[in-house]
Amino acid sequence: MRISLALAGVLIALPAAAHDSSEPLSGEEPVEQADIGDEIWNLLLPEAEASADITVNGNSRRIRANGYPIKAPGRFPNRNNPHSISKKNYNLKVPLNPRKNSRAKSAQHAVFGIAINGVVMDPGTAEFWQNNRRSGWNYEAMGGACKLGLDKYNAHVQPDGTYHYHGIPKGVVASSGGNSVPAMVGYAADGFPIYGQYGYSNPEQKSRVKKLKSSYRVKSGTRPSGPGGRYDGKFTKDWGFVSGAGDLDQCNGRFAVTPEYPKGTYHYILTDTFPFIPRCWMGSPNASFTRLKGRGIRGDIGEEDIQPTIDFATMTDNSAASVELIQAQGGRPPRLLPGGRRPPPGAGRGPGQGPRQGGRSPCSGS
């Protein structure tokens, strides 16, 4: 199978923006350096903006892409995202016939997969309560507490120029059939396909299409530490898996027939509620994906110093987290002081919490 996507761009390439990365990301192939003759020739030809190529090579599926979407993205930099998009040179690989493991593997703070337009799916954020990564209270990009400059396709840009999705890639879903059929929109790092939020109501055969629901719910009660206050979905730790509460497992997946897999396959579903994009894999992710962000946050400050958020990989149908989950979604509105004012920074902190870290806004950076 071969999928080629391209969109004509401007006649003359613009200079690299200040936030562009001058070096290829780990996991990418270095871009070949052109000589002066090549540069002149490139000026005479229109540049292909979006580029994604998916081919089968032996037992693997090879994905080469530049990380730029087909449909024009939102404006970057913008008020809430100071970074400019830079094209990449992804050379990624996934197994052609992935196998489902007995236990899930956490994908927190990792690139989960890639859309068929060549844009990666990276649902986690680097924003923590009071900029304190050790607190374990990680903001959700789609949770409403932080304005991270997402465009209408639920994507924005990292400091290294990587354009990436935090939620359903609406442009890709619309191009793939919307809600009329189960729409395949990409591949996860373990090789299993990724679909939009609609699937067959009977997973065993082609049937009425319905909107599939996540089995994650907002916890009841109040947060025991960090920001305090009632659970309301703004932080990753506000959510927990309740087996049977929705249509999907802890990795937001299920086994069902699809137009591309008439005999059925395990696949992941993107939802409009948490986790939006899955936070764990049921198969074994290829190293070409896991290298994209290296060891991530754990390598930055030491694994022993971090209080875990949600260990998605260890969740089972009898997860202890499910015992305390009652609310269907959304939680309660934020606590306000008389006159509609928000509490000052740090109000509601649990006992023993240290002072504000870093002296910056809790949502600065990306």
CORDA-V654179 format. One record per backbone hydrogen bond with DSSP energy under -0.5 kcal/mol. CO is the residue of the C=O (numbers start at 1). NH is the residue of the N-H. E is the energy in kcal/mol with one decimal. If there is no record, write none. Layout:
co-><CO;CO>
nh-><NH;NH>
e-><E;E>
This chain:
co-><3;5;7;10;17;25;27;35;36;37;38;39;40;41;41;42;47;47;50;51;52;53;53;54;55;57;59;59;60;60;61;62;62;63;64;65;66;68;78;81;81;89;90;92;94;95;105;107;110;112;113;114;115;119;120;120;121;121;126;127;128;129;130;131;132;133;134;136;137;138;140;146;151;154;154;155;156;158;160;161;161;162;163;164;165;168;169;169;170;171;172;173;173;174;177;181;182;183;185;186;187;188;189;192;193;194;194;195;197;199;201;202;203;208;210;210;213;213;215;217;218;218;221;225;226;229;231;234;235;236;238;240;241;242;249;252;253;254;254;256;261;261;265;267;268;273;275;276;279;281;282;283;286;286;287;289;290;291;293;295;295;296;296;297;297;298;302;303;306;310;311;312;313;316;319;320;321;322;324;324;335;337;337;341;344;346;350;357;361>
nh-><54;52;49;47;20;28;91;39;40;41;42;43;44;44;45;45;9;49;7;66;5;55;64;3;62;60;96;97;57;62;94;55;64;92;53;90;88;51;81;77;78;29;65;63;61;98;281;110;112;189;121;187;118;115;122;165;112;113;128;139;131;132;357;133;135;136;307;138;129;236;143;148;154;166;167;151;164;161;21;86;163;158;120;156;122;170;172;173;174;175;176;176;178;177;180;183;184;196;116;194;114;191;286;188;268;185;186;270;212;210;203;205;257;201;199;212;247;248;242;240;326;327;231;228;350;223;332;140;238;239;219;217;243;245;252;269;249;256;267;265;258;264;256;254;195;276;277;271;107;105;101;285;289;290;291;292;293;294;296;298;299;299;300;300;301;302;305;306;308;312;314;315;104;319;322;323;324;325;220;326;343;340;341;337;347;349;353;360;364>
e-><-1.4;-1.1;-3.1;-1.7;-1.6;-2.1;-0.6;-2.0;-2.2;-2.2;-2.5;-1.5;-0.9;-0.7;-0.6;-0.8;-1.7;-0.6;-0.7;-1.9;-1.5;-0.5;-2.8;-1.2;-3.2;-1.7;-2.9;-0.5;-2.8;-0.5;-2.0;-2.4;-0.5;-3.1;-3.1;-2.1;-3.4;-0.5;-1.0;-0.6;-3.3;-1.7;-1.4;-3.0;-3.2;-0.5;-2.9;-1.5;-0.7;-2.7;-3.0;-2.4;-2.2;-2.9;-0.6;-2.3;-2.0;-1.1;-0.5;-2.6;-2.6;-2.2;-1.2;-0.9;-1.5;-1.0;-0.9;-1.2;-2.6;-2.7;-1.3;-0.9;-2.0;-3.1;-1.0;-2.9;-2.4;-2.3;-0.9;-2.3;-0.6;-2.2;-0.7;-1.8;-2.1;-1.7;-0.6;-2.4;-2.5;-1.6;-1.2;-0.5;-2.8;-0.9;-2.1;-0.5;-0.7;-2.2;-2.4;-2.6;-2.6;-2.0;-2.4;-2.9;-2.4;-2.8;-1.3;-2.1;-3.4;-3.0;-0.7;-1.7;-2.1;-3.5;-2.5;-0.5;-2.6;-1.0;-2.8;-1.8;-0.6;-0.7;-1.7;-2.0;-0.9;-3.1;-0.6;-2.8;-1.6;-1.7;-2.6;-2.5;-0.5;-2.2;-2.0;-3.1;-2.2;-0.5;-2.3;-2.2;-1.6;-2.0;-1.9;-2.1;-2.9;-2.4;-2.7;-1.7;-3.1;-2.9;-3.5;-0.7;-1.6;-1.5;-2.0;-1.5;-0.5;-0.8;-1.8;-0.9;-0.7;-0.7;-0.8;-0.6;-1.6;-1.2;-1.6;-1.3;-0.5;-1.6;-1.2;-1.1;-0.8;-1.7;-1.2;-1.2;-0.8;-1.0;-1.9;-0.6;-0.7;-1.7;-0.5;-4.3;-2.2;-1.4;-1.5;-0.7;-1.9>
